[in-house]
Amino acid sequence: MKKQALLKSIQTRTGFLTLLVILFWIKYLFVGYFDFNLGLSDPYQHIILWTSPLGTSILLISIGFYFPKPVVSYVMMLIMDGLNTVLLFANVLYYRQFSDFITVKTITNAAKVAPGLGKSAVSLLNPTDIFIWIDIGVVIILLVFKKIKIDQRSYGLSTPFAISSFGVFLIGLNIFLAESSRPRLLRNTFDRSYVVKYLGLDTYTAYDGIKSAQTVQDNKSINTAELNRILVNRQKNYASPNKRLFGIEKGKNVIVIHLESFQQFLINLKVNGKEVTPFLNSLYRNKNTISFSNFYHQVGLGRTSDAENMLETSTYGISDGSLFTSLGSENTFQAAPQILRQHNYSSAVFHGNVGTFWNRNNVYKNLGYSYFFDQKYFSSARTDKIGYGLKDKLLFAESIKYLEQMQQPFYCKYITVTNHIPFSMDEEDLDPTFKTSKTSDTTINNYFQTAHYLDQAVKEFFTYLKKSKLYDNSMVLIYGDHYALSNSENQTLAPIIGASKDTWNDFNNVQMQRVPFMINAPNLHGFRDNQVAGEIDVLPTLLHLLGIDNKNYIQFGSDVFSPNYKQWVVFRNGTIVSKKYVIIGNKGIKGTVYDRRSGRQILHYSKKEKAEITALAKKGKQALKDSDLLNNHNLLRFYTPLGFVPDDPNRYDYANNYQRMLQITKMLGSNSTSLYSQKHKSTTNLYKTDAIQLQNRQKEITQVPASAFANN
């Protein structure tokens, strides 16, 4: 009898709407408990979670009720339910990758990130994801076979308005419950997970959209007073150069190797008795390498693009997306290529993915890069690519024909991709002498294999640099851009790196955010630097080594070799690591704080500790706030440092890089400083690789592909 009553109620339009709401509510709770880590700490928070999706789902699905034609009404209700499910599912995948929720800015810039994603999105799928979609499929089937019949009655406007009003009431109730548990939630937002936990995904997305729109409006009313305040703050924090090291690499080429997803724990790590990265280990200990043991990445939602932004500009990524994709096409920068151009440096980026990925084809022009060699400048065979682009060994090998044509001194950057999630490799690229781990997590097992491959690729490139003598006049910077393994995988990894999964905590997770940073040059006296430092500090350090003072530039990092360097870094989520403390999140003494040297949580603060932690938290918040203000409002367009000549991005055309190089060489004649001109011949024959793809394909190394001469 109850079954018949239930079936009868579903046959009405209000019953159908109720069915869709209940089904969405069930899968939302499933995702909330099993996919999102929302930190539910008391029964009241669980109640809030249960109520948070109801009001918004009723309001959204009720939109279909306003259509008078029955069939159209049902279709629109299904569409609204489907769109809500798409948003839910997109956040599930995004959370698995970034441990965060999608912002409106990220959604609106998705087209700039989507090309070249490869297999990574597929790797994030779980079998349980079918639970998110199966209800919609079942409902459609029931409609098609008329197990659910379309209610042909006319409802006018009063019924849909009443339903929408009820949805609005539930949203208001949810906000009231949230405010009673977490006062001023939306005014003091420092963590998106709190907004989702208390208000649900839909309300969070709407709130984030409003906030983004307000930011755009604020940009129109900004004045230079804020810029002056930031400039004064930055100059107060200026760290004067180390007299011994200032200018020690003056006039040298700078080669930056961007190690994709490479974490510090890989250095000197052995798996099954064999080093995972033997060459990078040797470089880390090299007598001509300054290597850092406590160097942290500081990326946010922009991941690799955030790391690049900090490296090039010494400003932080933005809080709600990727600066490259959101602001990079329009913003004014004072970046490394532009600064070095004032000192007669040419510049280039080598990257084996499509140029539009992370909006690089536009951003690099605004950063002042002379050349950008993307996917079309390299071989295009299917077996040459994996995941996010050209395999690393091929990238280095095939770049030489371009590198040797660059006028010296030059500043160039290599962005590797093979060591990127999902860390997949073709069988032909595996080293048969290296056996990876056999944990229950295939991501971890694969990670060691791709890291080993990356290590071999860097070794081959270094061998070429020394054979060609380019090494003798160059400084090489090597750094890891961000973490590879998420916090949820760290406990599985713990035994391999000599830690205990039973005692693993937030302090350990923060330590896992360390990445390598090495500076190698023939005339450097190497040493191990154990100071706390971060990606934000790379540019000021680099400039001082080259003998360029950064005092007049707005940079948020400091020269790590300066006698005035203050050992502290702030992560994009507000976590701070200093010489003495690890302060989790952005809550100061109200949050969780560890003693950095012992790793023990501080439960009772002395007066001195309170003052130091509070000051650090304030300093971290201010730095992020000022950087966001600078970038979101494009304030650098109002400030030109003394001696700096702003760049015109329209002067760059990446469609004819190679042709321009040859034209410049011809124009300079005997004054050309390229390696090719110095040797009076190509050096590509000096490059040796064991990449099976290039065996018997020497032309890939020596000849420019036809696609390089095509228009963008």
Secondary structure, 3 states (H helix, E strand, C coil): CHHHHHHHHHCCHHHHHHHHHHHHHHHHHHHHHHCCCCCCCCHHHHHHHHHHHHHHHHHHHHHHHHCCCHHHHHHHHHHHHHHHHHHHHHHHHHHHHHCCCCCHHHHHCHHHHCCCCCCHHHHCCCHHHHHHHHHHHHHHHHHHCCCCCCCCCCCCCHHHHHHHHHHHHHHHHHHHHHHHHCCCCCCCCCCHHHHHHHHHHHHHHHHHHHHHHHHHHHHHCCCHHHHHHHHHHHHHCCCCCCCCCCCCCCCCEEEEEEECCCCHHHCCCEECCEECCHHHHHHHCCCCEEEEEEEECCCCCCHHHHHHHHHHHCCCCCCCCCHHHHCCCCCCCCCHHHHHHCCCCEEEEEECCCCCHHHHHHHHHHHCCCEEECHHHCCCCHHHEECCEECHHHHHHHHHHHHCCCCCCEEEEEECCCCCCCCCCCHHHCCCCCCCCCCCCHHHHHHHHHHHHHHHHHHHHHHHHHHCCHHHHEEEEEEECCCCCCHHHHHHHHHHHCCCCCCCCHHHHHHCCECCEEEECCCCCCEEEEEEEEHHHHHHHHHHHCCCCCCCCCCCCCCCCCCCCCCEEECCCCCEEECCEEECCCCHHHCCEEECCCCCECCCCCHHHHHHHHHHHHHHHHHHHHHHHHHHCCHHHHCCCCCCCCCCHHHCCHHHHHHHHHHHHHHHHHHCCCHHHHHCCCCHHHCCCCCHHHCCCHHHHHCCCHHHHCCC
